[in-house]
Amino acid sequence: MTDEERLVWRRFEQLEQRVLEQGEALELSDETRALLSGGARLVTISTGDIEDALRGVSTATTLLREIGRRIRDGSLRLGKVDSQVDALRDKGDFAGARKVIEDALAAEVVSHYREQLEIRLDYLATFETIFLTGQVEQDFHPWGQIRALALRVQQGQSLELRDDLRDFLRRTAPIVAISETETEESLRTVGGTEALLAVMLKRMDDGKQRLSQALHRMIRCQEAGDLEGARHQLRAVLAVEIVPQYRRMAEENLRSLDELPSAS
């Protein structure tokens, strides 16, 4: 998505909120027509349909609703795809995961979501290659490589202790708070390396789940006006979390809460 498309998307959401949620009257000014036209193109509505819709306020309002519906449907579809693909991928069912993405692509009309689905197809293909070969990819996300290599071991495939694999694990072990000493000891044997991968994956997954649950509870506390309760959720994470990225995320959210005034 280009910067211009992002601006159109953001301004469209603001217009939709004002008209459909706040009840503001839709005025077909040149600016509004241009915004609706841009939004409609983002969700693959034809030029003819756009021109017909912009002839009157009623049809323009229908167009506004349709654009919003397509955006929301695409967002829900993408979230569902991610959930299904992750589950299938982590079982080694790459064909099934690929079909989920391809089916979503066949149904998707929003260009941004199509781009995201295509990115996921490319990611899945590289992930599968790492799983099948046991060889690291220089430009692939390190956490994805850890997951692919760990899955290879879980599925009973062999792991060859090449220099590139050792170097990769030396570089990535610190991101899940594994010391250099522990890493070097593990890399002496295939069994130790497999155990190291298992520990790395567990810390990634445990930390992700811990933070996700804490953020969910934090939001519920905020909605109830309980800022101290919201802060407690993040402090509880920080009391046990050792993965630097998850700690940073918890700390950033806690700082944001600390900038808010407590209810008197």
Secondary structure as GFF3:
##gff-version 3
##sequence-region A 1 264
A	DSSP	alpha_helix	3	16	.	.	.	ID=ss1
A	DSSP	pi_helix	17	21	.	.	.	ID=ss2
A	DSSP	alpha_helix	30	42	.	.	.	ID=ss3
A	DSSP	alpha_helix	47	53	.	.	.	ID=ss4
A	DSSP	alpha_helix	57	89	.	.	.	ID=ss5
A	DSSP	alpha_helix	94	107	.	.	.	ID=ss6
A	DSSP	alpha_helix	111	133	.	.	.	ID=ss7
A	DSSP	alpha_helix	142	154	.	.	.	ID=ss8
A	DSSP	alpha_helix	163	172	.	.	.	ID=ss9
A	DSSP	three_ten_helix	173	176	.	.	.	ID=ss10
A	DSSP	alpha_helix	180	186	.	.	.	ID=ss11
A	DSSP	alpha_helix	190	223	.	.	.	ID=ss12
A	DSSP	alpha_helix	227	240	.	.	.	ID=ss13
A	DSSP	alpha_helix	244	258	.	.	.	ID=ss14
###
